[in-house]
Amino acid sequence: MEGSLIGMGKRIKEIRKTNNKTISDIALNVGATSELISRIENGIIMPSLPVLLKFIRYRSN
């Protein structure tokens, strides 16, 4: 499970940086706090399904 946490967070961070977005940009668009996005990116927590789905929808726009 720990590897999944780090891998998913790392991928989210890569996508964010590739698109020149800040943590605040992502947080605003998925309805989460900057702290939550940071914790996800750093592999501390796994995103909830609603947050993950919002990120995917935001990413596909």
N, C-alpha and C positions, 0 to 999 in steps of 0.2 A: 504493500500500500504506500509506503513512504516514497518509493521510486516513482509511483504514479503521481503523487502530489508534486514532487519536484519537476517531473517531466511536463505535466500539464501547465504548471505555473511558468516554467521556462518558455514553453511554446507561446503562451499568451503574451509574455513579455517580448519575445522576438517579434510577434505579429504587431504589437503596439509600436515598438521602435521602428520597424520596417515602414510603418505607415506614419511615422513622425507624430505620434500621439503621446500625450502625457497620461499619467495615471488618472489625473482629474478628468481628462476628456473621456476616457473609458468609463470611469465611475458615473459621470453625468449621463452618459448614453445608455448605460445598463441599469440605472437606478440603484446604484450601490455607493458606498463611501469610498474615498480614496484609500483609507486604511484597509478596508476589506480587499480591494484590488491588490494592494501592496502585499498583504498577507498571502493571497493566492499566488502571486508571482514568485514569492519567496518560499513557496512550498510549505507554509505553516498550516494552511487550511485548504480544503478542497472546496471549489465553488458549489453552491447549491444548484440543483437542476434549473430552477428559474433564472438564476444569474447566468449560468452557462448558456442557456437557450437565448437569452437576451444578447449575450456577447456574440453568439453565432449569427443572430439576425443583424446585429450592428455591423459585424464584419462583412456580411454579404451585401451590404448596401454600398 
